Amino acid sequence: MNGIPDSARLPISPATTAKAGPNRGWARPGGESMRQLSGRATAILTQLAQRHRGGTVVIGSHGTFISRALIGFGCREVDWAFHRAMPMPAIYRLAFEDSGVRATGPGLAE
């Protein structure tokens, strides 16, 4: 995806989260930082919402993508503990509104 080989992708974990630091800009050589993943996740979800305005889009993905998308859309509750506690399947609803994106689902404030 986006020219980044699977072997270079960095799963979220306490060790990689600590290594990434507070700005989440760290990535192993040729890899993707958590900040880059947040940008990629929010961009593709926003594009899909615009393409299907007024409709419903269902997306399945892994927890790291979902967590970083939620962070990118401003969900402050999302951290390592949140990520580890995500149910399987983790189902979150994103409502794209003129005022921004509203996210609801397990572990998020209503």
HULIN-V898764 format. One record per pair of residues at least 4 apart in sequence whose C-alpha atoms are under 6 Angstrom apart, sorted by sequence separation. I is the first residue (numbers start at 0). J is the second residue. D is the distance in Angstrom with one decimal. If there is no record, write none. Layout:
# HULIN-V898764
i=I j=J d=D
i=I j=J d=D
This chain:
# HULIN-V898764
i=12 j=16 d=5.8
i=15 j=19 d=5.9
i=19 j=23 d=4.7
i=26 j=30 d=5.4
i=31 j=35 d=6.0
i=36 j=40 d=5.9
i=38 j=42 d=6.0
i=41 j=45 d=5.9
i=48 j=52 d=5.6
i=62 j=66 d=5.9
i=70 j=74 d=5.0
i=77 j=81 d=5.3
i=85 j=89 d=5.9
i=96 j=100 d=5.9
i=26 j=31 d=5.4
i=69 j=74 d=5.4
i=95 j=100 d=4.6
i=19 j=25 d=4.6
i=26 j=32 d=4.4
i=94 j=100 d=5.6
i=25 j=32 d=5.3
i=94 j=101 d=5.1
i=24 j=32 d=5.3
i=93 j=101 d=5.6
i=93 j=102 d=4.6
i=23 j=33 d=5.3
i=24 j=34 d=5.6
i=92 j=102 d=5.6
i=23 j=34 d=5.3
i=92 j=103 d=5.3
i=91 j=103 d=5.7
i=91 j=104 d=4.5
i=8 j=30 d=5.5
i=7 j=30 d=4.5
i=8 j=31 d=5.9
i=41 j=68 d=5.3
i=40 j=68 d=5.0
i=37 j=67 d=4.7
i=37 j=68 d=5.3
i=37 j=71 d=5.1
